[in-house]
Amino acid sequence: MNVRILENAKVLGQEAAEFCAQELRRLIKTKGKARLVLSTGASQFETLESLVTMDIDWSRVEMFHLDEYVNLPYVHPASFRKYLTERFLDQLPIPLGEAHFVNGEGDLETNIATLTREIRKAPIDLALIGIGENAHIAFNDPPADFDTQEAYIVVNLDDKCKKQQVGEGWFDTLDDVPTQAITMTVHQILQSAMIVSCVPHKVKAHAIRDLFMNDVTNQIPATILKNHPSFTLFIDENSASEVDRELIGHLNS
């Protein structure tokens, strides 16, 4: 695990974007293309804002994303398809090579089968995986399913996850948050050749503390990332505030 602590969310976003851009440029140069997974949410604002400005041949990048609410229309402000279209695709200087969205509307079984077929055509090169306030990765809330070999599954959202969505302003009340989502599984996330997690802000401090202070457990889903051979964690002074710096240094490899 490689840990980088930055001053604040803006600097974190800039550093993480440059780190990812270097890897994407390397992949495009050596392989001719790159397969990318993006996450969403308020913690990813600064990273995506910087990433779209990077000098990358986006026409050679194929994008997937992590999750989407079940039965939430694309036009809803909380739709992750809408989020990535407006904050990523529409901001690129040239069109993206290909984009595969998680669609939580219509026939979910067919939607999942289509996504699974596409994502398993070749390995994912780089995955930006956020960490939630309850330490979830994608919508794999605790206790996360570490055993399924599926690529995407339908999950029930726990109350802490729903409260995060309200706290970030995506929904007005807890009752407005959908009860289910389609999510990329833990197994599929771990198939990525490189994982980068951008986790700024004080509200994530407890989750980051739990990540560092616990062994791998599905009660703290993000702990599984520590087992990945190429995992880089970007945190800021706020999200790192509950962790002993000596412990971070000990685990930093």
Secondary structure, DSSP 4 states (H G I P E B T S, - for coil): -EEEEESSHHHHHHHHHHHHHHHHHHHHHHHS-EEEEE--SGGGHHHHHHHTTS---GGGEEEEE-EEETT--TTSTT-HHHHHHHHTGGG-SS--SEEE----SS-HHHHHHHHHHHHTTS--SEEE----TT--BTTBPSSP-SS---SEEEEEPPHHHHHHHHHTTS-SSGGGS-SEEEEE-HHHHHTSSEEEEEE-SGGGHHHHHHHHHS-SBTTBGGGGGGGSTTEEEEEETTTTTTS-HHHHHHH--
